[in-house]
Amino acid sequence: MSTTAIVTGGARGIGKACAEALAAKGCDIALIDLLEDDMAATAKEIAAAHGVKTLTFTADVTDFARAHAIVDEVAKAWGRIDVLVNNAGAPNPKPILEITEDEFDRTIAVNLKSCFNYIHAAAPIMLAQEGVARIVSMSSLNALSGGVTSAVSKHSYAAAKAGILGLTRSLAKEFGPKIAINAICPGVIATDLLKRMITNSHDSLVRGIALGRMGAPEDVASLVAYLATEPHMFMTGQHFVVDGFQWSC
Ligand SMILES: NC(=O)c1ccc[n+]([C@@H]2O[C@H](COP(=O)([O-])OP(=O)(O)OC[C@H]3O[C@@H](n4cnc5c(N)ncnc54)[C@H](O)[C@@H]3O)[C@@H](O)[C@H]2O)c1
């Protein structure tokens, strides 16, 4: 039976790179995203390049019931769920005194509750099957630093991404030894999300990065693939910073 992976927010950006990296390791890939056309194109690309099976689900990751229905459908189709990548997320640049209650709730739902939804749905299946399953969730450098760029870093997003770290740490104890669960804290990664949000100039951003460039989605995806598929992987409950060492912004 082949290895199976679910990637939320897999239509583009970091999620797409994660799906590609996992497919390159031989995983069948189920994608979940709001962007139906982009997701279909990604699934087609991955299937053609790596000969793996794909499934696509157009859904909002904040929907708890839909998360359960999707995960159950994947498990029914493929028999098991080995990997869950909680990647879907979106920033909210509003300062705390300007953000509305609904906007704050939405940022927490998209970035944090989404992880709860898919973990809540997938964990019972992972715990019941043979072998050790893997979960990787996409936090952010914002969770640790309070902000990478002036636009992306506002408080609701930082709070949601910090919540992922607490969830990860506590669930590692709950789910061990059957599930290894880790989080990644990317710094400045060149994706559509970042292009839409940053106000800092490219040069001023890169000046504060020790490796002298913005990250690429593949820089994050290679670590996700390691955490999700490497047999000699002895980490759980951890977060890993992928930022080229962002010492200033
Ligand atoms: N790009 C960066 O610099 C950066 C830095 C730190 C953390 N991150 C995190 O990495 C993850 C991926 O970011 P990215 O830069 O690739 O962004 P992106 O906007 O390029 O891609 C995000 C994907 O998630 C999907 N998505 C968003 N909200 C959704 C929802 N409610 N339901 C279903 N799908 C949804 C989008 O449609 C999109 O396909 C996010 O969690 C983001 O917060 C990104």
The ligand as a Tripos MOL2 file, in Angstrom:
@<TRIPOS>MOLECULE
LIG
   44    48     1     0     0
SMALL
NO_CHARGES

@<TRIPOS>ATOM
      1 N1          5.1660   33.1770    2.4290 N.am      1 LIG1
      2 C1          5.7110   33.4490    3.5970 C.2       1 LIG1
      3 O1          6.6150   34.2880    3.6910 O.2       1 LIG1
      4 C2          5.2320   32.7420    4.8400 C.ar      1 LIG1
      5 C3          5.9440   32.9560    6.0220 C.ar      1 LIG1
      6 C4          5.5480   32.3250    7.1750 C.ar      1 LIG1
      7 C5          4.4650   31.4650    7.1630 C.ar      1 LIG1
      8 N2          3.7800   31.2600    6.0090 N.ar      1 LIG1
      9 C6          2.6440   30.3400    6.0690 C.3       1 LIG1
     10 O2          2.8240   29.3300    5.0920 O.3       1 LIG1
     11 C7          1.5350   28.8950    4.6260 C.3       1 LIG1
     12 C8          1.4750   28.9810    3.0980 C.3       1 LIG1
     13 O3          1.6910   30.3320    2.7410 O.3       1 LIG1
     14 P1          2.0020   30.7890    1.2450 P.3       1 LIG1
     15 O4          2.9830   31.8770    1.3500 O.co2     1 LIG1
     16 O5          2.2670   29.6190    0.3800 O.co2     1 LIG1
     17 O6          0.5870   31.4670    0.8890 O.3       1 LIG1
     18 P2         -0.2780   31.4630   -0.4850 P.3       1 LIG1
     19 O7         -1.3460   32.4900   -0.2770 O.co2     1 LIG1
     20 O8          0.6080   31.5660   -1.6570 O.co2     1 LIG1
     21 O9         -0.9150   30.0060   -0.4400 O.3       1 LIG1
     22 C9         -1.8310   29.6560    0.5870 C.3       1 LIG1
     23 C10        -2.7990   28.6360    0.0510 C.3       1 LIG1
     24 O10        -3.7580   28.3450    1.0880 O.3       1 LIG1
     25 C11        -5.0710   28.4720    0.5510 C.3       1 LIG1
     26 N3         -5.9960   28.9060    1.5940 N.ar      1 LIG1
     27 C12        -5.9670   30.0690    2.2750 C.ar      1 LIG1
     28 N4         -7.0270   30.1340    3.1050 N.ar      1 LIG1
     29 C13        -7.7280   29.0000    2.9280 C.ar      1 LIG1
     30 C14        -8.9250   28.4920    3.4790 C.ar      1 LIG1
     31 N5         -9.6170   29.1830    4.4000 N.pl3     1 LIG1
     32 N6         -9.3580   27.2740    3.0870 N.ar      1 LIG1
     33 C15        -8.6770   26.5570    2.1500 C.ar      1 LIG1
     34 N7         -7.5460   26.9980    1.5770 N.ar      1 LIG1
     35 C16        -7.0680   28.1980    1.9690 C.ar      1 LIG1
     36 C17        -4.9370   29.5290   -0.5410 C.3       1 LIG1
     37 O11        -6.0130   29.4460   -1.4680 O.3       1 LIG1
     38 C18        -3.5870   29.1920   -1.1420 C.3       1 LIG1
     39 O12        -3.6740   28.2160   -2.1640 O.3       1 LIG1
     40 C19         0.5020   29.7660    5.3350 C.3       1 LIG1
     41 O13         0.0300   29.0940    6.4830 O.3       1 LIG1
     42 C20         1.3110   30.9830    5.7400 C.3       1 LIG1
     43 O14         0.7430   31.6430    6.8480 O.3       1 LIG1
     44 C21         4.1410   31.8770    4.8380 C.ar      1 LIG1
@<TRIPOS>BOND
     1     1     2 1
     2     2     3 2
     3     2     4 1
     4     4     5 ar
     5     4    44 ar
     6     5     6 ar
     7     6     7 ar
     8     7     8 ar
     9     8     9 1
    10     8    44 ar
    11     9    10 1
    12     9    42 1
    13    10    11 1
    14    11    12 1
    15    11    40 1
    16    12    13 1
    17    13    14 1
    18    14    15 2
    19    14    16 1
    20    14    17 1
    21    17    18 1
    22    18    19 2
    23    18    20 1
    24    18    21 1
    25    21    22 1
    26    22    23 1
    27    23    24 1
    28    23    38 1
    29    24    25 1
    30    25    26 1
    31    25    36 1
    32    26    27 ar
    33    26    35 ar
    34    27    28 ar
    35    28    29 ar
    36    29    30 ar
    37    29    35 ar
    38    30    31 1
    39    30    32 ar
    40    32    33 ar
    41    33    34 ar
    42    34    35 ar
    43    36    37 1
    44    36    38 1
    45    38    39 1
    46    40    41 1
    47    40    42 1
    48    42    43 1
@<TRIPOS>SUBSTRUCTURE
     1 LIG1         1 GROUP 0 **** ****
